[in-house]
């Protein structure tokens, strides 16, 4: 994967351990990526839609989204992102610890591209992340 362009990933998760796991996994896989981190739903929205800031935020190539975020829930975020022409085509992968059929169904109904249960194991997380990037970013 060394010759592809540097990719930009936006990880929205209130668990900082998941951010560290993603950073370690990308480093271990030797994937040239920049990860921006949103600690809650409001933080994610302020990154994607910065308002009147002079320097516009460069949109990510991929969003990894936890559903159970503080301030703004993941399903609401999906609706907002999908209903804005600036962000509606960004692939959004739900990474959630839930196995709830209803959460999975609702995620797809609100515009998620993929729903993956979060792996706890570091090496499995790395394999999942590599698969996501290969499929959704590098095709």
C-alpha positions as CSV (number, residue, x, y, z in Angstrom):
1,X,0.0,0.0,0.0
2,X,3.0,2.3,0.0
3,X,2.5,4.1,-3.3
4,X,-1.1,5.3,-2.6
5,X,-1.8,8.9,-1.5
6,X,-2.0,9.7,2.1
7,X,-5.5,9.1,3.3
8,X,-7.4,11.1,5.9
9,X,-9.6,9.3,8.4
10,X,-11.9,10.9,10.9
11,X,-12.5,8.7,14.0
12,X,-15.4,9.6,16.2
13,X,-15.3,7.7,19.4
14,X,-15.5,8.7,23.1
15,X,-13.1,5.9,24.0
16,X,-9.5,7.2,23.6
17,X,-8.2,3.6,23.8
18,X,-9.9,3.0,20.4
19,X,-8.0,6.0,19.0
20,X,-4.7,4.7,20.3
21,X,-5.6,1.2,18.9
22,X,-6.3,2.7,15.5
23,X,-3.1,4.7,15.5
24,X,-1.0,1.7,16.5
25,X,-2.8,-0.5,13.9
26,X,-2.1,2.0,11.1
27,X,1.5,2.3,12.1
28,X,1.9,-1.5,12.3
29,X,0.3,-1.9,8.9
30,X,2.5,0.8,7.4
31,X,-0.5,2.7,6.1
32,X,0.1,6.4,5.3
33,X,-2.9,7.9,6.9
34,X,-3.7,11.0,9.0
35,X,-6.3,10.4,11.7
36,X,-8.4,13.2,13.1
37,X,-10.2,12.5,16.3
38,X,-13.6,13.6,17.5
39,X,-14.4,12.8,21.2
40,X,-18.2,13.3,20.8
41,X,-20.9,14.1,18.2
42,X,-20.7,17.8,18.7
43,X,-16.9,17.7,18.1
44,X,-17.4,15.7,14.9
45,X,-20.0,18.2,13.6
46,X,-17.6,21.2,14.4
47,X,-14.9,19.5,12.3
48,X,-17.1,18.7,9.3
49,X,-19.0,22.0,9.4
50,X,-16.6,24.6,10.8
51,X,-18.8,27.6,10.1
52,X,-17.1,30.9,9.5
53,X,-13.5,29.8,10.1
54,X,-11.0,31.3,7.7
55,X,-9.3,28.0,6.9
56,X,-11.7,25.3,5.9
57,X,-11.4,21.7,7.2
58,X,-10.2,19.3,4.6
59,X,-12.9,16.6,4.5
60,X,-11.8,13.0,5.4
61,X,-11.7,10.2,2.9
62,X,-13.4,8.0,5.5
63,X,-15.3,8.3,8.7
64,X,-15.1,5.7,11.4
65,X,-18.1,6.3,13.7
66,X,-19.1,4.9,17.1
67,X,-22.9,5.0,17.6
68,X,-23.0,5.7,21.3
69,X,-21.4,9.2,21.3
70,X,-22.1,11.8,23.9
71,X,-23.8,15.1,22.9
72,X,-25.0,13.9,19.5
73,X,-25.9,10.3,18.9
74,X,-24.3,8.4,15.9
75,X,-27.7,7.9,14.1
76,X,-28.4,11.6,14.2
77,X,-24.9,12.3,12.9
78,X,-25.5,9.9,10.0
79,X,-28.6,11.8,9.1
80,X,-26.9,15.2,9.2
81,X,-23.9,14.0,7.2
82,X,-26.0,12.3,4.6
83,X,-28.3,15.3,4.2
84,X,-25.4,17.7,3.3
85,X,-24.1,17.7,-0.2
86,X,-20.6,18.6,1.0
87,X,-20.4,15.4,3.1
88,X,-23.0,13.0,1.7
89,X,-20.6,10.8,-0.3
90,X,-18.0,10.2,2.4
91,X,-17.9,6.5,3.3
92,X,-19.1,6.1,6.9
93,X,-18.2,2.9,8.7
94,X,-19.9,2.2,12.0
95,X,-17.5,0.6,14.5
96,X,-19.6,-0.3,17.5
97,X,-19.4,-2.7,20.4
98,X,-23.1,-3.5,20.1
99,X,-24.5,-6.6,18.4
100,X,-28.1,-5.3,18.4
101,X,-29.9,-6.2,15.2
102,X,-31.9,-2.9,15.7
103,X,-28.8,-0.8,15.9
104,X,-27.4,-2.5,12.8
105,X,-30.7,-2.0,10.9
106,X,-31.0,1.7,12.1
107,X,-27.4,2.4,11.0
108,X,-28.1,1.3,7.5
109,X,-31.4,3.1,7.4
110,X,-29.6,6.3,8.4
111,X,-27.0,6.0,5.6
112,X,-24.1,3.9,7.0
113,X,-22.0,2.2,4.4
114,X,-20.9,-0.6,6.6
115,X,-21.5,-1.8,10.2
116,X,-18.6,-3.7,12.0
117,X,-18.5,-4.9,15.5
118,X,-15.4,-3.5,17.2
119,X,-12.7,-6.1,17.7
120,X,-11.1,-6.0,21.1
121,X,-7.9,-7.8,20.0
122,X,-5.2,-5.4,18.7
123,X,-4.2,-7.7,15.8
124,X,-7.8,-8.3,14.8
125,X,-8.5,-4.6,14.9
126,X,-5.6,-4.0,12.6
127,X,-6.8,-6.6,10.1
128,X,-10.3,-5.0,10.2
129,X,-8.9,-1.5,9.7
130,X,-6.7,-2.6,6.9
131,X,-9.7,-4.3,5.2
132,X,-11.8,-1.1,5.6
133,X,-9.1,1.1,4.1
134,X,-8.4,-1.2,1.2
135,X,-12.1,-1.5,0.3
136,X,-13.4,1.9,1.0
137,X,-10.5,4.2,0.2
138,X,-8.0,2.4,-2.1
139,X,-10.6,0.2,-3.9
